[in-house]
């Protein structure tokens, strides 16, 4: 459709329904849970931590037969999970106050490790080998820009 009828594609894929089948709940995950409780046929989208905290009220959706568990999200087999990325411009290192400390903290094992405080907040840690690669890249960037 994208190639055959760009206008139709844009009207379908780049607009939000207005027939009350879609309800915007913003970023208030508690409100989403309340709406799901009230309408058993509804679907909601929010982070795994809210699913885990509200498993007595809502259930995760199977996608291609895969359930949203901690392990399946962590290994990438739950197809609608996604990683969290944040980007730092190399040009900002050493120039924007606090950015170096922020990057160092976020990439520390006490933050993003398997037992880190970000996991306590609901983020699922990336695999150890992947963390090592990112940490190595961050350390190199810090060394090159903070001389």
C-alpha positions as CSV (number, residue, x, y, z in Angstrom):
1,X,0.0,0.0,0.0
2,X,2.8,2.4,0.8
3,X,4.2,2.2,-2.7
4,X,0.8,1.9,-4.5
5,X,-1.2,4.6,-2.8
6,X,0.9,6.9,-0.6
7,X,-2.1,9.1,0.3
8,X,-4.2,6.1,1.5
9,X,-1.2,4.7,3.4
10,X,-0.6,7.9,5.2
11,X,-4.2,8.3,6.1
12,X,-4.3,4.8,7.6
13,X,-0.9,4.5,9.1
14,X,-0.2,8.0,10.3
15,X,-3.4,8.9,12.0
16,X,-5.1,7.9,15.2
17,X,-8.6,6.5,15.1
18,X,-11.4,8.8,16.1
19,X,-14.2,6.2,16.5
20,X,-13.6,5.7,20.2
21,X,-12.0,2.4,19.6
22,X,-8.7,3.9,20.6
23,X,-8.5,5.8,23.8
24,X,-5.5,8.0,24.6
25,X,-4.5,7.5,28.2
26,X,-1.2,9.3,28.0
27,X,1.7,8.1,30.1
28,X,-0.4,7.3,33.1
29,X,0.1,3.6,33.4
30,X,-2.3,3.3,36.4
31,X,-5.0,4.8,34.3
32,X,-4.4,2.3,31.6
33,X,-4.6,-0.6,34.1
34,X,-7.9,0.9,35.4
35,X,-9.3,1.0,31.8
36,X,-8.2,-2.5,31.2
37,X,-9.9,-3.7,34.4
38,X,-13.1,-1.9,33.3
39,X,-13.1,-3.4,29.8
40,X,-12.0,-7.0,29.7
41,X,-11.8,-6.9,25.9
42,X,-9.5,-4.0,25.7
43,X,-5.7,-4.0,25.0
44,X,-3.3,-1.6,26.6
45,X,0.4,-0.8,26.0
46,X,2.8,-0.1,28.9
47,X,6.0,-1.3,30.3
48,X,6.7,-4.8,31.7
49,X,7.1,-3.5,35.3
50,X,3.4,-2.4,35.3
51,X,2.3,-5.8,33.9
52,X,4.4,-7.5,36.6
53,X,3.0,-5.2,39.4
54,X,-0.6,-5.7,38.2
55,X,-0.6,-9.4,37.2
56,X,-3.6,-9.9,39.5
57,X,-5.6,-7.4,37.4
58,X,-4.3,-7.7,33.8
59,X,-2.6,-10.3,31.7
60,X,0.1,-9.9,29.0
61,X,-0.8,-10.6,25.4
62,X,0.7,-13.5,23.5
63,X,2.4,-12.3,20.3
64,X,3.2,-15.1,17.8
65,X,2.6,-17.5,20.7
66,X,5.2,-15.9,23.0
67,X,4.2,-14.5,26.4
68,X,5.7,-11.4,27.9
69,X,7.9,-12.8,30.6
70,X,11.1,-11.2,32.1
71,X,13.2,-13.9,30.4
72,X,11.6,-13.7,27.0
73,X,11.8,-9.9,27.0
74,X,15.5,-10.1,28.1
75,X,16.5,-12.6,25.4
76,X,14.5,-10.7,22.7
77,X,12.1,-13.5,21.9
78,X,9.0,-11.4,22.9
79,X,8.5,-9.7,19.5
80,X,7.1,-6.4,20.7
81,X,9.6,-5.5,23.4
82,X,12.2,-3.0,22.6
83,X,15.4,-1.7,24.2
84,X,15.8,1.7,25.7
85,X,18.5,3.7,24.1
86,X,19.9,7.1,25.0
87,X,22.4,8.9,22.9
88,X,25.2,11.2,23.9
89,X,27.1,13.4,21.4
90,X,30.8,13.0,21.7
91,X,31.1,16.7,21.2
92,X,29.1,17.3,24.5
93,X,31.5,15.1,26.6
94,X,33.7,17.4,28.7
95,X,31.6,20.4,27.7
96,X,28.1,19.9,29.2
97,X,28.4,19.9,33.0
98,X,27.4,16.5,34.5
99,X,27.1,14.6,31.3
100,X,30.2,12.5,31.9
101,X,29.1,11.6,35.4
102,X,25.6,10.7,34.0
103,X,27.0,8.4,31.4
104,X,29.4,6.8,33.8
105,X,26.6,6.2,36.3
106,X,24.1,4.9,33.8
107,X,26.6,2.4,32.5
108,X,27.7,1.1,35.9
109,X,26.8,-2.3,37.0
110,X,25.2,-0.8,40.1
111,X,22.7,0.9,37.7
112,X,22.2,-1.3,34.7
113,X,23.5,-4.7,36.0
114,X,21.4,-7.8,36.7
115,X,20.9,-6.6,40.3
116,X,21.1,-2.9,39.5
117,X,18.7,-0.3,40.7
118,X,17.3,0.2,37.1
119,X,16.1,-3.4,37.3
120,X,14.3,-2.5,40.5
121,X,12.5,0.3,38.5
122,X,11.3,-2.2,35.9
123,X,14.0,-2.1,33.2
124,X,15.2,-5.5,32.0
125,X,19.0,-5.6,31.9
126,X,20.7,-6.4,28.6
127,X,22.9,-9.5,28.5
128,X,26.3,-9.2,30.2
129,X,28.2,-9.5,26.9
130,X,26.2,-6.7,25.4
131,X,26.8,-4.5,28.4
132,X,30.5,-5.1,28.1
133,X,30.5,-3.9,24.5
134,X,28.6,-0.8,25.3
135,X,30.7,-0.1,28.4
136,X,33.8,-0.5,26.4
137,X,32.5,2.0,23.8
138,X,31.5,4.5,26.6
139,X,34.9,4.2,28.3
140,X,36.7,4.8,25.0
141,X,34.5,7.9,24.3
142,X,35.2,9.2,27.8
143,X,39.0,8.7,27.5
144,X,39.1,10.4,24.1
145,X,37.0,13.4,25.0
146,X,38.1,14.1,28.5
147,X,41.8,14.5,27.9
